[in-house]
Amino acid sequence: MAVNKPLILFATLPFEGHMTPALQISGHLVSRGFHVTIVTAEVWRPAVETCEARFSPTLGLLGSPMEILGLYPEVWSGDSGPQRTVRQLEFANVDIMPSALESVRFGLMNMRRENPDRKVIVLCDTAYPAGFALKLGAQVPGFDKPVKTVGISVSLPFWTHPKTPPYLSGLPHDDSEAGQARNKLVASTMWPQHLKSKAQETLRLCGIAARFDSILNNYKDDGVEHIIWDSWWVCHDTTLQMCIPSLEFPSNWPPHCKFGGMLPIKPLPKDLAYPEWLEEVVTNSSQQAAVDAACKRKKIVVVAQGTVIQDHNILVVPTIKALGNREDVLVVAILCRRGATLSIDGGVPANARVIDYFPYDALLAHADVFITNSGYGGFSHGVSNGVPMVQTGDTEDKMDVGRRIVWSGLGEYINPITVENIGDSVGRVIENDKFMKRAQGLRREADEFRTFEVVEREIMALMK
C-alpha cells in the first residue's frame, strides 16, 4: 500500500441503489492500494468484506435490525408523488442525521485510533446527511482539523438554478426567459417551510450551532431561492455527479461540482444461477440471429419495477399485457426482490419470461428496450448498456429521470402508466432506430469517461 494514499471512509445509505455504487467504487480503490472502510448496516457486511473493504456499523435508526421501509410505511407509500417525496427526503436527509453522524464519527474515531498519523478522506453519498453535518462543524474526537470530503452523487444533482427545473419538480427542461421565470417560481413554493426549522433543530441535537443554510451564503447571487437539499450536494470539497454531460441539463454548477462519469458494468457473480430460458434470450440477440434471413429476431423488452415500491401492478403487469399479443417481442420481467412472484389475470403470456431477482446488466446486454419505474440507478444501467429506455412513474425522482431521458434522446417518458401508453411508447422506441443509435453513442461517451480514474484523481487532489 502506498504510504501517500489516504485512508478512505465511505458513508452511504444502506439501500441497494446507494450501496451498489459504493461497493463498486470501494472495490476499485482497494485494488489500487487504498484502505477503505464502509459505514453501513449489518445486512451489508458480507458484501463489504467480499470487496475486501472493512465494515463499520451504522449506529442508531439506520442500523436497526428492522426493515427500515417497513418501520415507516407512511414514508414510502400513500398519497401521490410530491407529498410522498417530501416525506422521503425529510426522513432520509433530516430524521436520520443523528444516526448517520454518529455512525461516521464512530468509524472515523476507530480509523484515527489505529492510524494516528494517516490522513483520512471521506467519500460521502450526497444523500447521506453526515457529510453535511461534518461541513457545518460537527466535532470528531481525534481530529483537530475538518475532514475533507468527496461527495458521490448517485441520484439527481441537488442544485437549484434558474436554467433548470427545480429538483423533483418533474418539469421539462426550458431555459427560455419564460422557463426561467417558471423555475424560480416553482423553486420558491414547492418545499414546506417547516423543513427549515426542523433541520435547524436536528443540527442542534447533533451539537452543531451553525445555521443549516450557511453553506449557501456564497450562492445568493444566482437569482433563485436555493432549497435545503442544495446544501447536501454542494457542501463537499469536491462533488462528483455520477453521470456524463450529455445526460444532464445545462446549468451553472459551482466549480467544485463536476461530472464523475457512469460506473462501468460490473462482472456478474461467479455463482449466479441462470434461468433455463436465458439461452433463448442470448441466442435471439446473437449476431447470427441478427443476420440470418431465415431467423426472425425478436425485440427483447426488459421491464423492472425497481427496488423501493414493490407493487407489480403498477408497471410489470401492464407491460406484459400491452405486449402480450406481439409475436415479434419477448418481454423479460425482473421483479427486483428475491422470492417475489407475479400474479396476472389469465396467466403469463407465451412471449413473456419472469424472474424474481436478477442483475439488470445480465439481461440488458441483450435488450432492445428497457422500460422501468426505477430511478437514477435504473437510468445508469440503461446508459451503461447502451439500451433505449421508456421511463415511467410520478414518485421520487422518476419524473425528473424521465425528462432527462427525453431531453438526451435516449427514449421516452410516459405518465400515466396505462396498457395503451406502454404499448404505443415501446412500439415507437423499437421501431425507430434513432433511439438505439443515441443509446449506443451515450454508452461510448460513458466508456470514454474512465470513471474510476476520475474518482481516484479527485481523492488524491485533496491530499495537496
C-alpha positions as CSV (number, residue, x, y, z in Angstrom):
1,M,0.0,0.0,0.0
2,A,1.4,3.4,-1.0
3,V,2.2,5.5,2.1
4,N,1.0,8.7,0.5
5,K,-2.5,7.4,-0.1
6,P,-5.2,8.5,2.4
7,L,-7.4,6.2,4.4
8,I,-10.9,6.2,2.9
9,L,-14.2,6.1,4.8
10,F,-17.2,5.6,2.5
11,A,-20.5,6.6,4.1
12,T,-23.8,5.9,2.3
13,L,-27.4,4.9,2.8
14,P,-28.0,1.1,3.4
15,F,-30.3,0.8,0.4
16,E,-29.4,-1.2,-2.8
17,G,-29.4,1.8,-5.1
18,H,-26.8,3.5,-2.9
19,M,-24.8,0.6,-1.7
20,T,-24.2,-1.0,-5.1
21,P,-22.2,2.0,-6.4
22,A,-20.4,2.4,-3.1
23,L,-19.3,-1.2,-3.2
24,Q,-18.2,-0.9,-6.8
25,I,-16.1,2.2,-6.2
26,S,-14.7,0.8,-2.9
27,G,-13.7,-2.4,-4.6
28,H,-11.7,-0.5,-7.2
29,L,-10.0,1.7,-4.6
30,V,-9.0,-1.4,-2.7
31,S,-7.5,-2.9,-5.9
32,R,-5.5,0.3,-6.2
33,G,-4.0,0.0,-2.7
34,F,-6.4,2.2,-0.7
35,H,-7.5,1.1,2.7
36,V,-11.3,1.5,2.6
37,T,-13.8,1.4,5.4
38,I,-17.6,1.4,4.6
39,V,-20.1,2.6,7.0
40,T,-23.4,0.7,6.5
41,A,-25.9,-1.6,8.1
42,E,-25.1,-5.2,9.3
43,V,-27.0,-6.8,6.4
44,W,-24.3,-5.4,4.0
45,R,-21.3,-6.8,6.0
46,P,-20.8,-9.8,3.7
47,A,-20.8,-7.7,0.6
48,V,-18.4,-5.2,2.2
49,E,-16.0,-8.0,3.1
50,T,-16.3,-9.5,-0.3
51,C,-14.9,-6.4,-1.9
52,E,-12.1,-6.5,0.7
53,A,-13.1,-3.3,2.5
54,R,-13.6,-3.0,6.2
55,F,-17.1,-3.0,7.7
56,S,-18.0,-0.3,10.2
57,P,-21.5,-0.5,11.7
58,T,-24.3,2.0,11.3
59,L,-25.5,3.2,14.7
60,G,-29.0,4.2,15.8
61,L,-32.0,4.2,13.5
62,L,-30.2,3.4,10.3
63,G,-28.5,0.4,12.0
64,S,-31.8,-1.1,13.2
65,P,-32.2,-4.8,12.6
66,M,-35.8,-4.0,11.5
67,E,-36.5,-3.3,7.8
68,I,-36.5,0.5,7.6
69,L,-39.1,0.6,4.8
70,G,-41.4,-1.5,7.0
71,L,-40.9,0.6,10.1
72,Y,-42.1,3.8,8.4
73,P,-44.7,2.7,5.8
74,E,-46.1,6.2,5.7
75,V,-42.8,7.5,4.3
76,W,-42.7,5.1,1.3
77,S,-46.4,4.7,0.4
78,G,-49.7,6.5,0.5
79,D,-50.6,9.6,-1.5
80,S,-49.1,10.7,-4.8
81,G,-45.8,11.9,-5.8
82,P,-44.9,15.4,-4.4
83,Q,-46.2,14.8,-0.9
84,R,-44.6,11.4,-0.6
85,T,-41.3,12.6,-2.0
86,V,-41.2,15.4,0.6
87,R,-41.7,12.9,3.4
88,Q,-39.0,10.7,2.0
89,L,-36.5,13.5,1.8
90,E,-37.4,14.7,5.2
91,F,-36.7,11.2,6.6
92,A,-33.6,10.5,4.6
93,N,-31.9,13.9,5.0
94,V,-33.1,15.2,8.3
95,D,-34.6,12.5,10.5
96,I,-31.7,10.1,10.2
97,M,-29.0,12.8,10.5
98,P,-28.1,12.0,14.2
99,S,-27.8,8.3,13.3
100,A,-25.7,9.0,10.2
101,L,-23.4,11.4,12.0
102,E,-22.8,9.1,15.0
103,S,-22.0,6.3,12.6
104,V,-19.4,8.3,10.7
105,R,-17.9,9.6,14.0
106,F,-17.6,6.0,15.2
107,G,-15.9,4.9,12.0
108,L,-13.5,7.9,11.9
109,M,-12.6,7.5,15.6
110,N,-11.6,3.9,15.1
111,M,-9.5,4.8,12.0
112,R,-7.7,7.6,13.9
113,R,-7.0,5.3,16.9
114,E,-5.5,2.6,14.7
115,N,-3.6,5.0,12.3
116,P,-3.0,8.3,14.2
117,D,-0.6,9.7,11.5
118,R,-2.6,8.9,8.4
119,K,-4.8,11.3,6.6
120,V,-8.4,10.3,6.2
121,I,-10.8,11.4,3.4
122,V,-14.5,10.7,3.5
123,L,-16.4,9.7,0.4
124,C,-20.0,10.6,1.2
125,D,-23.1,9.8,-0.8
126,T,-24.7,13.2,-1.3
127,A,-28.0,11.8,0.0
128,Y,-26.3,10.8,3.3
129,P,-26.6,13.7,5.8
130,A,-23.4,13.0,7.8
131,G,-21.3,14.9,5.2
132,F,-23.5,18.0,5.6
133,A,-23.1,17.8,9.4
134,L,-19.4,17.4,9.2
135,K,-19.1,20.5,7.0
136,L,-21.2,22.6,9.4
137,G,-18.7,21.9,12.2
138,A,-19.6,18.6,13.8
139,Q,-16.8,17.6,16.1
140,V,-15.0,14.3,15.7
141,P,-12.7,13.2,18.6
142,G,-9.1,12.7,17.4
143,F,-9.4,15.2,14.5
144,D,-8.2,18.8,15.1
145,K,-9.0,19.9,11.5
146,P,-12.1,19.4,9.4
147,V,-12.1,16.1,7.5
148,K,-12.0,16.6,3.7
149,T,-14.9,15.0,1.8
150,V,-15.8,14.0,-1.7
151,G,-19.5,13.9,-2.4
152,I,-20.5,11.0,-4.5
153,S,-23.9,11.7,-6.1
154,V,-25.7,8.6,-7.4
155,S,-29.0,10.4,-7.6
156,L,-30.1,13.6,-9.3
157,P,-28.0,16.7,-8.6
158,F,-29.4,18.7,-5.7
159,W,-28.8,22.1,-7.2
160,T,-31.4,24.8,-7.9
161,H,-30.7,27.1,-10.8
162,P,-32.9,29.4,-13.0
163,K,-32.0,27.4,-16.2
164,T,-33.0,24.0,-14.9
165,P,-36.3,22.7,-13.4
166,P,-36.2,22.5,-9.6
167,Y,-35.2,19.2,-8.1
168,L,-38.0,16.7,-8.1
169,S,-40.4,19.1,-9.8
170,G,-40.8,16.8,-12.7
171,L,-41.0,19.7,-15.1
172,P,-39.5,19.5,-18.7
173,H,-36.4,21.5,-19.5
174,D,-37.0,25.0,-20.6
175,D,-34.2,27.7,-20.3
176,S,-36.1,30.4,-22.1
177,E,-37.0,33.6,-20.2
178,A,-40.5,32.2,-19.5
179,G,-39.0,28.9,-18.5
180,Q,-36.5,30.5,-16.1
181,A,-39.4,32.5,-14.5
182,R,-41.3,29.3,-14.1
183,N,-38.3,27.6,-12.5
184,K,-37.8,30.5,-10.0
185,L,-41.5,30.5,-9.0
186,V,-41.6,26.7,-8.5
187,A,-38.4,26.7,-6.5
188,S,-39.8,29.3,-4.1
189,T,-43.1,27.5,-3.5
190,M,-42.7,23.7,-3.7
191,W,-41.0,22.9,-0.4
192,P,-42.7,23.1,3.1
193,Q,-41.3,25.8,5.3
194,H,-41.3,23.6,8.4
195,L,-38.3,21.7,7.0
196,K,-36.1,24.7,7.7
197,S,-36.9,24.8,11.4
198,K,-36.7,21.0,11.6
199,A,-33.3,20.9,10.0
200,Q,-32.0,23.6,12.4
201,E,-33.4,21.7,15.4
202,T,-31.8,18.5,14.2
203,L,-28.4,20.2,13.9
204,R,-28.8,21.5,17.5
205,L,-29.4,17.9,18.6
206,C,-26.2,16.9,16.9
207,G,-24.3,19.6,18.8
208,I,-23.9,21.9,15.8
209,A,-24.6,25.6,16.3
210,A,-24.2,26.7,12.6
211,R,-27.2,27.8,10.5
212,F,-28.4,25.0,8.2
213,D,-28.3,27.3,5.2
214,S,-24.9,29.0,5.9
215,I,-23.3,26.8,3.3
216,L,-25.5,28.5,0.7
217,N,-24.3,32.0,1.6
218,N,-21.9,32.0,-1.3
219,Y,-24.6,31.3,-3.9
220,K,-27.2,34.0,-3.2
221,D,-26.5,35.9,-6.4
222,D,-27.9,33.0,-8.5
223,G,-31.2,34.8,-8.7
224,V,-33.1,31.8,-7.3
225,E,-34.1,30.6,-3.9
226,H,-31.8,27.6,-3.0
227,I,-33.7,24.8,-1.3
228,I,-32.4,23.0,1.8
229,W,-31.3,19.9,-0.2
230,D,-28.8,22.0,-2.2
231,S,-26.6,22.2,0.9
232,W,-26.2,18.4,0.9
233,W,-24.9,18.4,-2.7
234,V,-22.7,21.4,-2.6
235,C,-21.1,21.2,0.9
236,H,-18.2,18.9,0.0
237,D,-14.7,19.9,-1.0
238,T,-15.4,18.1,-4.3
239,T,-18.8,16.8,-5.5
240,L,-18.9,14.2,-8.3
241,Q,-22.2,13.7,-10.1
242,M,-22.0,10.2,-11.4
243,C,-23.2,10.7,-14.9
244,I,-22.0,12.2,-18.2
245,P,-22.6,15.7,-19.5
246,S,-24.9,14.5,-22.3
247,L,-27.4,13.3,-19.7
248,E,-27.7,16.4,-17.6
249,F,-29.5,19.7,-18.3
250,P,-27.0,22.6,-18.9
251,S,-26.5,24.5,-15.7
252,N,-24.0,26.7,-13.9
253,W,-22.7,24.4,-11.2
254,P,-20.2,25.6,-8.7
255,P,-16.6,24.9,-9.9
256,H,-16.0,22.2,-7.3
257,C,-19.0,20.2,-8.6
258,K,-18.1,18.0,-11.5
259,F,-19.1,15.1,-13.6
260,G,-17.8,11.8,-12.4
261,G,-19.0,9.6,-15.2
262,M,-21.1,6.4,-15.2
263,L,-20.0,3.4,-13.2
264,P,-18.9,0.6,-15.6
265,I,-20.9,-2.6,-15.8
266,K,-20.0,-5.0,-13.0
267,P,-18.8,-8.5,-13.7
268,L,-21.6,-11.0,-13.0
269,P,-21.3,-13.1,-9.8
270,K,-19.5,-16.3,-10.4
271,D,-22.2,-18.3,-8.5
272,L,-25.1,-16.6,-10.4
273,A,-27.9,-19.1,-11.1
274,Y,-29.2,-18.6,-14.6
275,P,-32.8,-19.3,-15.6
276,E,-33.3,-22.0,-18.2
277,W,-34.9,-19.6,-20.6
278,L,-31.9,-17.2,-20.7
279,E,-30.4,-19.3,-23.5
280,E,-33.4,-18.3,-25.6
281,V,-32.6,-14.6,-25.0
282,V,-28.9,-15.0,-25.7
283,T,-29.5,-16.9,-28.9
284,N,-32.0,-14.4,-30.1
285,S,-29.6,-11.5,-29.6
286,S,-26.6,-13.2,-31.2
287,Q,-25.1,-11.8,-34.4
288,Q,-26.0,-14.9,-36.3
289,A,-29.7,-14.4,-35.4
290,A,-29.5,-10.8,-36.5
291,V,-28.1,-11.5,-40.0
292,D,-29.7,-14.9,-40.7
293,A,-32.5,-14.1,-43.1
294,A,-34.4,-17.3,-42.1
295,C,-34.4,-16.2,-38.4
296,K,-36.9,-13.6,-37.3
297,R,-35.1,-12.0,-34.4
298,K,-37.5,-10.8,-31.7
299,K,-37.1,-7.5,-29.9
300,I,-36.2,-8.0,-26.2
301,V,-38.1,-5.7,-23.8
302,V,-36.8,-5.8,-20.3
303,V,-39.1,-4.4,-17.6
304,A,-38.3,-3.7,-14.0
305,Q,-40.5,-2.1,-11.3
306,G,-37.5,-1.0,-9.2
307,T,-36.4,-1.9,-5.6
308,V,-38.4,0.5,-3.5
309,I,-42.1,0.3,-4.4
310,Q,-42.9,-3.4,-4.9
311,D,-46.4,-3.3,-6.5
312,H,-46.0,-5.1,-9.8
313,N,-49.5,-4.0,-10.9
314,I,-48.0,-0.5,-11.4
315,L,-45.7,-1.4,-14.3
316,V,-44.8,-5.0,-14.8
317,V,-48.3,-6.4,-15.3
318,P,-49.4,-3.5,-17.7
319,T,-46.3,-4.0,-19.7
320,I,-46.9,-7.8,-20.1
321,K,-50.5,-7.1,-21.1
322,A,-49.5,-4.3,-23.5
323,L,-47.1,-6.5,-25.4
324,G,-48.7,-9.9,-24.9
325,N,-50.0,-10.2,-28.4
326,R,-46.8,-9.1,-30.2
327,E,-45.1,-12.2,-31.8
328,D,-42.1,-10.0,-32.6
329,V,-41.4,-9.2,-28.9
330,L,-40.1,-11.1,-26.0
331,V,-40.8,-9.5,-22.6
332,V,-38.5,-10.2,-19.7
333,A,-39.8,-9.0,-16.3
334,I,-37.5,-8.6,-13.3
335,L,-39.5,-8.4,-10.0
336,C,-36.5,-6.9,-8.1
337,R,-37.0,-8.9,-4.9
338,R,-35.8,-12.4,-4.0
339,G,-38.7,-14.8,-3.8
340,A,-41.2,-12.5,-5.4
341,T,-43.9,-14.0,-7.5
342,L,-46.2,-12.5,-10.1
343,S,-50.0,-12.9,-10.3
344,I,-51.6,-11.9,-13.5
345,D,-55.1,-12.5,-14.8
346,G,-55.1,-15.1,-17.5
347,G,-51.6,-16.1,-16.7
348,V,-48.3,-15.1,-18.2
349,P,-48.5,-14.9,-22.0
350,A,-46.3,-17.1,-24.2
351,N,-44.0,-14.2,-25.1
352,A,-43.1,-13.2,-21.5
353,R,-40.5,-14.6,-19.1
354,V,-40.5,-13.6,-15.3
355,I,-37.7,-13.8,-12.7
356,D,-37.8,-12.7,-9.1
357,Y,-34.3,-11.2,-8.7
358,F,-31.5,-11.0,-11.3
359,P,-28.8,-8.5,-12.2
360,Y,-30.1,-5.9,-14.7
361,D,-26.9,-6.0,-16.7
362,A,-27.2,-9.7,-17.4
363,L,-30.4,-9.0,-19.4
364,L,-29.8,-5.5,-20.6
365,A,-26.8,-6.8,-22.6
366,H,-29.4,-8.4,-24.9
367,A,-32.2,-5.8,-24.7
368,D,-33.7,-3.5,-27.3
369,V,-35.7,-1.5,-24.8
370,F,-35.6,-1.1,-21.0
371,I,-38.9,0.0,-19.5
372,T,-38.6,0.9,-15.8
373,N,-40.3,2.6,-12.9
374,S,-36.9,2.8,-11.1
375,G,-34.9,5.9,-10.6
376,Y,-31.4,7.2,-11.2
377,G,-29.9,3.7,-10.7
378,G,-32.0,2.1,-13.4
379,F,-31.2,5.1,-15.6
380,S,-27.5,4.4,-15.2
381,H,-27.9,0.8,-16.0
382,G,-29.7,1.6,-19.2
383,V,-27.0,4.1,-20.4
384,S,-24.1,1.8,-19.4
385,N,-25.6,-1.0,-21.5
386,G,-26.5,1.3,-24.5
387,V,-30.2,0.4,-24.3
388,P,-33.0,2.8,-25.2
389,M,-35.4,3.5,-22.3
390,V,-39.0,4.1,-21.6
391,Q,-39.2,5.7,-18.1
392,T,-42.5,5.8,-16.1
393,G,-43.8,6.9,-12.8
394,D,-44.5,10.1,-10.8
395,T,-42.9,9.5,-7.4
396,E,-39.4,10.1,-6.0
397,D,-37.0,11.1,-8.9
398,K,-38.9,9.2,-11.6
399,M,-40.3,12.2,-13.4
400,D,-37.0,14.1,-13.4
401,V,-35.2,11.0,-14.7
402,G,-37.8,10.7,-17.4
403,R,-37.3,14.3,-18.5
404,R,-33.6,13.7,-18.9
405,I,-34.2,10.5,-20.9
406,V,-36.4,12.5,-23.3
407,W,-34.1,15.5,-23.4
408,S,-31.0,13.4,-24.1
409,G,-32.7,11.4,-26.9
410,L,-32.3,8.1,-25.0
411,G,-36.0,7.3,-25.1
412,E,-39.5,8.3,-23.9
413,Y,-41.2,9.2,-20.6
414,I,-44.9,8.2,-20.1
415,N,-47.3,9.2,-17.4
416,P,-49.8,8.0,-16.5
417,I,-48.9,4.3,-16.8
418,T,-51.6,2.6,-18.9
419,V,-51.5,-0.5,-21.1
420,E,-52.2,1.7,-24.1
421,N,-49.5,4.2,-23.3
422,I,-46.9,1.5,-22.7
423,G,-47.7,-0.3,-26.0
424,D,-47.5,2.9,-28.0
425,S,-44.3,4.1,-26.4
426,V,-42.4,0.8,-26.6
427,G,-43.6,0.5,-30.2
428,R,-42.2,3.8,-31.2
429,V,-38.8,3.1,-29.5
430,I,-38.2,-0.3,-31.0
431,E,-39.4,0.8,-34.5
432,N,-37.3,4.0,-34.7
433,D,-33.6,3.2,-34.8
434,K,-32.7,6.8,-33.8
435,F,-33.2,5.7,-30.1
436,M,-30.7,2.8,-30.4
437,K,-28.2,4.9,-32.2
438,R,-28.4,7.5,-29.5
439,A,-28.2,4.9,-26.7
440,Q,-25.0,3.4,-28.3
441,G,-23.5,6.9,-28.6
442,L,-24.2,7.6,-24.9
443,R,-22.6,4.3,-24.0
444,R,-19.5,5.2,-25.9
445,E,-19.3,8.5,-24.1
446,A,-19.7,6.8,-20.8
447,D,-17.0,4.3,-21.6
448,E,-14.5,7.0,-22.5
449,F,-15.0,8.9,-19.3
450,R,-12.9,6.4,-17.2
451,T,-14.9,7.0,-14.0
452,F,-12.7,5.1,-11.6
453,E,-9.7,7.3,-12.7
454,V,-11.8,10.4,-12.1
455,V,-12.7,9.3,-8.5
456,E,-9.1,8.4,-7.7
457,R,-7.8,11.7,-9.1
458,E,-10.2,13.8,-7.1
459,I,-9.3,11.9,-3.9
460,M,-5.6,12.5,-4.4
461,A,-6.1,16.2,-5.3
462,L,-7.4,16.7,-1.7
463,M,-4.0,15.5,-0.4
464,K,-2.3,18.6,-1.7
